[in-house]
Each structure stands twice: as structure tokens, then as C-alpha cells.
Amino acid sequence: MNKDNVLNTMIQSEGKQARFLAAWKQGVAFLGPELFGPGSPESAHTKEELCPRRDSVDVLFTEESGGEEQFLAAMVSFYDPAWGEELAARIECYKSLSGLTYNLDHACIEMLCEMLRNYEGWPRNG
């Protein structure tokens, strides 16, 4: 790969990170900032400042509506695919991307699409 391609990839990566973070913040605001942290959608500069809080998510998960459960499980799967899979197993839906998104409203689907388009992984936890 020549240096122009490397530079172009680096520039695209910065844009992708910003677009992912913007969509992630929208999802956090929609679901409730208390489920994520340690930062807030207003103060966070990176996705690492808005990690799903396992205790809060697990307690609240069964209280959410079907669509919110599905959206929450989909968002958690970006952070930790195994945990997202555990949450999806607790929902009555097909355990696939289309199954998790079938009942979501247009705004939630748009947020997830933007996350999918711009996702570059999440640093592993401990």
C-alpha cells in the first residue's frame, strides 16, 4: 500500500470514529444515559467514555419494552458480542440481525445502520 492510500485510510478512519460516536451518543440518549458511562452523551469524546454498565443494563433489561430490549441488545453487542448474544437470548425474537431489528422504529434502525457502517471495533475489556 502506498503512502497516499495509508493517509487516505487514516483520514477515513477518523471520520468513521466520529460518525460512530455520534450514532452511539444518540442511542445512549434514547435508551438512557444511566445505562452507560462513566461519561455522558454531552461530555464524552470517545465511545470508551460511554460503555454499557452491566449491572444497570441487566437490572433494567427485563423492564424495557420489546423494541427497547432489542435495541439495547444490539447496542451492547457492539461493545461485547458475547454479552449482546446473552441479552438477545432473553428476547422473544429471531436471533439474527433482522430478528433483532424487525420491530424497531425508523430512528433506531437509522442509528444502528450508522453504527454498522462506521464500527471499527471496541478495545477489549480487562
N, C-alpha and C positions, 0 to 999 in steps of 0.2 A: 504494500500500500504506500503510495507516495505521500509526501508531507501535506499536500493540499487536501487529500482525502482524509487524513488524520485530523487536520484542523476542522474540516467540514463536519466530521463525526463529532468532535468535541463541541462545536457550536450547536449542532442539533441536539446533543445530549443535554446541554444547559437549558435549551428551550423545552425539551421533554420533561425535565425535572420541574420546571416552573409550571408547566401545564398540568402535570400530575398533582403537584402540591395544591394548585388552585381547585381542581376537582375534588381532591381529598378533603380540603377545608370545607367545601360545600357539603360533602357527605357528613362530615363531623358536625357541622352546624345543623343539618337536617335531623340527624339521629340524637344529638345532644352532646355538647362538649364534655359533660361529666363522664362520658364513656371513654374518653381519650385524654391523653396527657403525656407529659406534665404540663405542656403549654396549652394555649387556647387558639382557636382559629385566627383571632386578631393578632396574637403575639408570635405565633410560630413562623419560623423562617425555613424550616426543613420538616419533612414528613416524620423524622425521628422525634420531633417535639410533640407529635400527635399520635402516639402509639395507642392501640386499643388497650384498655385496662381490663385484664382478665376477670378480676373479681366483680367489677361493675357490670361488665358485659354478661357474665354468667348469671348473675342475680337478675338482671333486667330482661334477659333473653326470653324467658317464658312469659313475660308480661307484655311484650310487644305484639302488635297486630301481625298477621301473616306476612304482609308485604314488607313491614319494617324488619321482621325477623330475617326474611330472605335478603334484604338489602344489607343488613348488619353482617350476616354470614358471608356475603360476597365481599364486603369491605375487609372483614377480618382475614379472609383468605389471601389478600394481597400481603398482609403483614406476616401471617403464619398459615401456610396452606393446610397443615395438619389440623390446626385449631379450627379453621374455617370449615374443614371437612367434618369435624366433630359437631359443629353447630348445624351444618346442613343436614346431618343425620337426624337431628331432633325436629326437623321441619317436615310436614307432610307435603312433599313435592318430589318431582323427579330430581335426582341428584346429578344434575348436569347444569351447564351454563344456561341453557334455555329454560330448564326447570326452575332454577333459582330466580330468573328474571321475568318469567311469564306473567306474573301478577303485579309487576311493578308499574308505577306510573311513568309517564314520559320523562319527567325531570330526573328521576332516579336512574332510569336507563341511560340517559344522556351523561350523567355523572360517571356511571360505570364504564360507558364507552370511552370517555375521555381518559379514565384511569387505564383501561386496557391499551389504548393507543400509545400511552406515554409511560407505561410502567417499565422501570429498569431494575427491578429487584429491590429487596429490603435487606439491609445488613442483618446478619444473624444475631439473635439474642443470646447472650451469655453462653 
